Amino acid sequence: GSRIRVLYSDGRRVNAVLVGRSPSYDIAVIKATGAGSLPPIELGDSEHVQVGEPVLALGSPLGLSGTVTEGIVSARNRPVIVSESSDADAPTAYINAIQTDAQINPGSSGGPLVDAGGRVIGVNSAILTFGASRNIGLGFAIPINQAATIADQLIKNGKATYPVIGANVADAATGVELTAVDAQGPAAKAGLRAKDLITKVDSETVNTMEELIVSIRTRRPGDVVVLEYARGSARARASVTLGGKVG
């Protein structure tokens, strides 16, 4: 019920409405009213981002509007959890992030991360802190390809879906343990059981529950993934057709 106001660089202020939001992808879409014709910023391709390339982060950190910070892409495909949950299907934001050392602070979230050509390659989302609040200079952005896919869903439907396997998970010594499996969920239908240890997703090794969940979240409901797992001394594969939840 709160009012949303949009402030443009030329000083104009207009009202906006919430089109939709997705907590599981940390993305929301708003629509400004009476803004007139606006030139859109060019989107890049986050699949082709290279470690070491220069980037700029734009935002309003600590209320300082129009702030630009410079850095490089320091890693790709970094699993980041905005708030942790043992439920692999919970609508918690799990990001397959672009990591950057461009300074990102509270208030920068939602701003674009752009490449040297001014193309948006990510949406600034989170920072890594030391202790309670100290920013250590590492930021994380949602890859623009994923953000655009979710934004399209929000624009068309007012809501977005994310893929689920129907299980709770926990870290284990040699993989990711399924601690509980929904009897009617995708994992159970593929023959998986509680206490199975997932070791790979589509031939990519997963060592932590963060890696497993982020790997699943980069896909879409209805996709088929091959989970390699251990059950006691036996090893096997299961083809899981991902379910979907709104969130």
C-alpha positions in Angstrom: 0.0 0.0 0.0 3.0 2.3 0.1 3.5 5.0 -2.6 6.3 4.5 -5.1 7.9 7.6 -6.6 10.5 7.7 -9.4 13.1 10.5 -9.5 14.7 11.2 -12.9 18.2 12.7 -13.3 16.5 15.9 -14.7 14.6 16.4 -11.4 11.2 15.1 -12.5 9.3 13.0 -10.0 6.4 10.7 -11.1 4.3 8.1 -9.4 4.8 4.4 -10.2 2.9 1.2 -9.6 4.2 -2.3 -8.7 3.7 -4.6 -11.7 5.1 -7.7 -9.9 7.9 -9.0 -7.7 9.8 -12.3 -7.3 11.4 -12.8 -3.9 13.1 -16.0 -5.1 15.0 -14.0 -7.8 15.2 -10.7 -5.9 13.6 -8.9 -8.9 10.7 -6.5 -9.1 9.1 -4.5 -11.9 7.5 -1.1 -11.5 5.7 1.0 -14.1 6.1 4.8 -14.0 3.1 6.9 -14.9 3.2 10.0 -17.0 6.9 9.6 -17.8 6.6 10.1 -21.5 9.0 8.6 -24.0 12.3 7.4 -22.4 15.3 5.9 -24.2 16.0 2.4 -22.9 19.4 1.4 -21.7 21.0 -1.4 -23.8 21.2 -4.9 -22.3 24.3 -7.0 -22.7 24.7 -10.7 -22.6 25.7 -12.0 -19.2 26.6 -15.4 -20.6 29.6 -13.8 -22.3 30.9 -11.8 -19.3 34.6 -12.4 -18.7 36.5 -12.4 -15.4 38.8 -9.4 -15.3 36.7 -7.2 -17.6 36.0 -3.6 -16.3 32.6 -2.7 -15.0 30.7 0.2 -13.5 28.1 -0.1 -10.7 25.4 2.7 -10.7 23.2 3.4 -7.8 22.4 5.6 -4.8 24.5 4.1 -2.0 23.6 5.6 1.4 21.2 8.0 -0.3 23.9 9.5 -2.5 22.1 9.5 -5.9 23.8 9.1 -9.2 26.9 7.4 -7.7 29.2 5.4 -10.0 31.9 3.0 -8.8 34.4 1.2 -10.9 35.9 -2.3 -10.7 36.3 -5.6 -12.5 34.4 -8.8 -12.8 36.2 -10.9 -10.2 34.2 -14.1 -10.6 31.2 -15.7 -12.4 28.6 -18.2 -11.3 29.1 -17.4 -7.7 26.4 -19.0 -5.5 25.0 -16.4 -3.2 22.1 -16.7 -0.7 20.3 -13.6 0.4 18.8 -15.5 3.3 19.5 -19.1 4.1 16.9 -21.9 4.3 17.3 -25.7 4.3 14.2 -26.0 2.1 15.5 -26.3 -1.5 12.1 -25.1 -2.7 11.6 -22.1 -0.4 11.1 -18.7 -2.2 14.4 -17.4 -0.9 16.7 -15.5 -3.3 19.5 -17.8 -4.5 21.7 -15.9 -7.1 24.1 -17.4 -9.6 25.9 -14.1 -9.3 28.4 -12.0 -11.1 31.0 -11.0 -8.5 32.6 -7.6 -8.7 35.0 -5.5 -6.7 33.2 -2.3 -7.8 32.0 -0.7 -4.5 28.4 -1.6 -3.8 26.8 -0.4 -0.5 23.2 -0.3 1.0 21.2 1.7 -1.5 23.0 0.4 -4.6 20.7 -2.6 -4.9 18.6 -2.5 -8.0 21.1 -0.4 -9.9 22.7 -1.7 -13.0 26.1 -3.2 -13.4 27.4 -2.2 -16.8 30.3 -3.2 -19.0 32.8 -0.9 -20.7 30.3 -0.3 -23.5 27.6 0.9 -21.2 25.5 -2.3 -21.6 23.7 -3.7 -18.6 25.2 -7.1 -17.6 23.7 -7.4 -14.1 21.4 -6.0 -11.4 23.3 -5.1 -8.2 21.8 -7.2 -5.4 24.0 -8.0 -2.4 27.3 -7.4 -0.7 29.6 -9.5 1.4 30.1 -8.3 4.9 32.6 -9.0 7.6 31.0 -9.3 11.1 27.8 -7.5 11.6 28.0 -4.7 9.0 31.5 -4.1 7.6 31.5 -4.1 3.8 34.7 -5.8 2.6 34.4 -4.6 -1.0 32.8 -7.6 -2.8 29.5 -7.2 -4.5 27.2 -9.5 -6.3 24.8 -8.9 -9.3 22.0 -10.9 -10.7 23.0 -11.8 -14.3 20.9 -9.7 -16.7 19.9 -12.7 -18.8 18.1 -14.2 -15.8 16.8 -10.9 -14.6 15.3 -10.2 -18.0 13.6 -13.6 -18.1 12.0 -13.0 -14.7 11.1 -9.4 -15.6 9.3 -10.6 -18.7 7.2 -13.0 -16.6 6.3 -10.3 -14.1 5.3 -8.0 -16.9 3.1 -10.6 -18.6 1.6 -12.3 -15.6 2.3 -10.1 -12.6 4.1 -13.1 -11.0 7.0 -15.4 -11.7 7.7 -19.0 -11.1 10.9 -20.8 -10.0 11.9 -24.4 -10.4 11.6 -26.9 -7.5 12.7 -30.5 -6.9 10.4 -31.2 -4.0 13.1 -31.8 -1.3 14.9 -30.3 1.8 18.7 -30.4 1.6 21.7 -30.1 3.8 25.5 -30.1 3.4 27.2 -33.5 3.8 30.8 -34.7 3.7 30.6 -36.0 0.1 27.7 -34.1 -1.5 24.3 -32.7 -0.7 22.0 -34.8 1.4 18.2 -34.9 0.7 17.0 -34.7 4.3 13.3 -34.9 3.3 11.6 -35.7 0.0 8.0 -34.7 -0.9 6.2 -38.0 -1.7 4.4 -36.4 -4.7 7.3 -34.1 -5.8 9.6 -34.3 -8.8 12.5 -35.9 -6.9 10.3 -38.7 -5.5 8.8 -39.3 -8.9 12.3 -39.7 -10.3 13.1 -42.4 -7.6 15.1 -40.3 -5.2 14.7 -40.8 -1.4 15.6 -39.1 1.8 19.3 -39.6 2.7 20.4 -39.8 -0.9 23.5 -37.8 -1.5 23.5 -35.6 -4.7 26.9 -35.2 -6.2 26.3 -33.7 -9.6 23.7 -31.8 -11.6 24.0 -32.4 -15.4 27.6 -33.6 -14.9 28.6 -30.5 -12.9 29.8 -31.3 -9.4 27.9 -29.7 -6.5 29.6 -29.7 -3.1 27.3 -27.6 -1.1 23.5 -27.0 -0.8 24.0 -23.5 -2.1 25.6 -24.8 -5.3 22.8 -27.4 -5.8 20.0 -24.9 -5.3 21.6 -22.2 -7.4 22.1 -24.7 -10.2 18.5 -25.7 -10.1 17.3 -22.0 -10.0 19.2 -21.2 -13.2 16.8 -23.5 -15.0 13.0 -23.3 -15.6 10.0 -25.3 -14.4 9.5 -28.2 -16.8 13.2 -28.6 -17.6 14.8 -32.0 -17.1 18.0 -32.3 -15.1 20.1 -35.3 -14.4 21.0 -35.7 -10.7 23.9 -38.1 -9.9 23.6 -39.4 -6.4 24.9 -42.0 -3.9 22.7 -44.3 -1.9 24.9 -46.2 0.5 27.7 -47.7 -1.6 25.6 -47.6 -4.8 25.8 -44.7 -7.3 23.1 -43.9 -9.8 21.5 -41.1 -11.9 17.9 -39.8 -11.9 16.3 -37.6 -14.5 14.1 -35.1 -12.7 11.5 -33.0 -14.4 11.5 -29.8 -12.4 8.3 -28.6 -10.8 7.4 -25.0 -10.3 6.2 -22.6 -7.6 5.1 -19.0 -7.6 7.4 -16.7 -5.7 
